[in-house]
């Protein structure tokens, strides 16, 4: 997952080397969400039929190929292809690797292993900008070395996956491949809408920081250090991991309420940091919003799964993730277009206000919902 966010602190270098602006950055970033969504819909059920390792190994190949494509010099097309391939690999890992961890969990510890998978997922996304930012700031070849390091890490991971035993019994007979359907049955729509609004808001914040924060730091706050950019992004994603762990210790509804409230506060503080052009305020807002995002995401997914009929749980979860990845891409593209027209600060503050309003809507709707016995 670390490879999925490697380009984040490198975007200012790409803008300078290739001569494009902030709108192109957001489009390149959105290509990742296209890849993730395609993988979730096309390959979400495949590992149940062919085995976990048989899906994870091609996913690792895609991860390595995506970094290799980024090594093509002076090519905007390579950035788009690399991001789509990175999204495909991440979409494969998101479900299959977590399922493999749960398969290997000792009896009675499946929930803990599931939480471990979610935490590693988010920490990997958070460490990508830190690794790339450190290499770009303190080592040569900033547009090459991060991807070469990632390819080396993928090779090590590939050997490790190759050596583990297949954790499930692979069914015999032909593989019946079909795309994951997307729908929400009537009995879960109320829960789904509330959780989806909260999830959309949280993932929009993730998209903002992983796509646009380098421009904010360099152009608004006057902080050109790539390593600092990586640390700021890690603050959000690391706090999201903390929020996910915290949400596992309380009920779903309290976690959703606290998560939405933290999202509102955090995003407003981020907007204040942009207005005041103050780094520590921006970082504080990222930490608060990250905790809120982590809590609302995990609790929202849990609530949707709990309310779904068992035979349709997979397609409802896929619908939920589809909303999330729309949230991580489309609002960020809109923010990029608005920043080109009105400036980064104005666009960022308006973006923060809209996201805070969405999270507030989710919070109020949850307060009005009658608690239902589990």
C-alpha positions, 0 to 999 in steps of 0.5 A, spaced: 500 500 500 505 504 501 506 505 493 499 507 492 501 514 495 509 515 493 507 520 488 504 525 493 510 529 495 513 529 488 507 532 485 511 539 485 517 536 481 512 533 476 509 540 475 515 543 474 519 538 470 513 537 465 509 544 466 502 542 468 498 545 473 494 543 479 488 541 475 492 536 472 495 533 478 488 532 481 486 528 474 492 524 475 490 522 482 483 521 480 486 515 476 488 511 482 481 511 484 479 509 477 484 503 478 481 501 485 474 501 483 475 497 477 479 492 482 474 492 487 468 490 482 472 486 477 476 481 482 473 482 489 470 475 489 476 472 485 480 469 491 474 465 494 475 461 487 482 461 486 486 462 492 489 468 496 496 467 493 493 466 486 490 473 487 496 477 491 501 475 487 499 478 480 497 484 485 504 485 487 506 484 479 501 490 478 504 494 484 511 493 481 509 494 474 506 501 476 512 503 479 516 501 473 511 505 469 513 512 473 520 511 471 519 513 464 521 520 463 517 526 461 511 523 460 504 525 462 501 519 459 506 514 464 503 518 470 496 516 468 498 509 466 502 508 473 496 511 477 491 506 474 496 500 475 497 502 482 490 503 484 488 496 481 494 493 485 491 497 491 484 494 490 486 487 490 490 488 496 484 491 500 480 486 500 484 479 498 490 481 503 485 482 509 481 476 507 488 472 508 489 475 514 483 473 517 483 466 514 490 465 518 487 468 524 487 463 530 480 461 533 476 467 536 481 472 534 478 474 527 476 481 529 483 483 531 486 480 525 481 484 521 483 490 525 490 489 523 489 489 516 485 495 516 491 498 520 496 496 515 492 498 509 492 505 512 499 506 515 502 503 508 498 509 505 501 514 510 508 512 510 508 512 502 509 520 502 514 519 508 519 515 504 518 518 497 519 525 501 525 523 505 528 520 498 526 526 494 529 531 499 535 528 501 537 523 496 539 523 488 534 522 482 527 524 486 523 522 480 526 515 480 529 512 487 522 512 490 520 507 485 526 503 485 526 502 492 518 500 492 520 495 486 525 492 491 520 492 497 515 489 492 520 483 490 521 482 498 514 481 499 513 477 493 518 472 496 514 472 502 507 471 499 510 465 495 513 462 501 506 462 505 501 456 505 495 457 501 490 459 507 483 456 504 481 450 501 481 452 493 474 449 490 475 444 484 472 445 478 472 451 473 472 458 475 466 462 475 468 469 474 463 475 474 463 482 476 461 484 483 454 487 483 452 494 486 446 495 489 443 496 496 437 493 499 431 497 501 432 494 509 439 497 509 438 504 505 437 508 511 444 506 515 447 506 508 446 513 506 448 515 513 454 511 513 456 513 506 455 521 507 460 520 513 465 516 509 464 520 503 466 526 507 472 522 510 475 520 504 474 527 500 479 529 506 484 524 504 483 526 497 485 533 499 491 531 503 494 526 498 493 530 492 493 537 493 497 538 500 503 539 496 501 545 493 498 548 499 505 547 503 509 550 497 505 555 494 501 558 500 505 556 506 512 557 503 514 550 505 518 547 499 521 541 503 518 534 500 519 530 507 515 535 511 510 534 505 510 527 507 510 528 514 503 532 514 500 527 509 502 521 514 499 525 520 492 525 517 493 517 515 496 515 521 491 519 525 486 515 521 489 508 523 488 511 531 481 512 529 480 505 526 483 502 533 479 507 537 472 505 533 473 498 535 473 499 542 466 502 542 459 501 539 458 502 532 453 508 533 457 512 538 463 511 533 460 514 528 457 520 532 464 521 535 467 520 528 463 525 524 464 530 530 471 530 529 471 530 522 467 537 522 472 540 527 478 537 524 476 540 517 474 547 520 481 547 523 484 545 516 480 551 513 483 556 519 490 553 517 489 555 510 486 562 512 492 563 517 497 560 513 500 557 519 503 550 518 501 547 526 494 549 525 494 545 518 497 539 522 492 539 528 486 539 523 489 534 519 490 530 526 483 531 528 480 530 521 484 523 521 481 520 527 474 522 525 475 519 518 478 513 521 472 512 526 467 514 521 469 509 516 470 503 520 464 504 524 460 506 517 462 499 514 461 495 520 454 498 520 453 497 513 455 490 514 451 488 520 445 491 517 445 487 510 442 480 509 448 475 509 447 473 502 448 480 499 453 483 504 458 483 499 455 487 494 453 492 499 460 493 501 462 494 494 457 499 493 459 503 500 466 502 497 464 505 490 461 511 494 468 512 498 472 512 492 467 517 488 469 521 494 476 521 494 476 523 487 471 527 484 471 533 490 478 533 489 478 534 481 473 540 483 477 543 488 483 543 483 479 546 478 476 551 483 483 553 485 485 554 478 480 559 477 479 562 484 486 561 488 488 555 492 486 558 499 479 560 497 478 553 493 481 550 500 476 554 505 470 553 500 472 545 500 473 545 507 466 548 509 463 543 504 466 537 507 464 540 514 457 541 512 456 534 509 459 531 516 455 535 520 449 532 516 451 525 517 452 527 525 445 530 525 441 524 521 445 519 526 442 523 532 435 523 530 436 515 528 433 511 534 438 506 536 437 499 534 439 493 538 444 489 535 
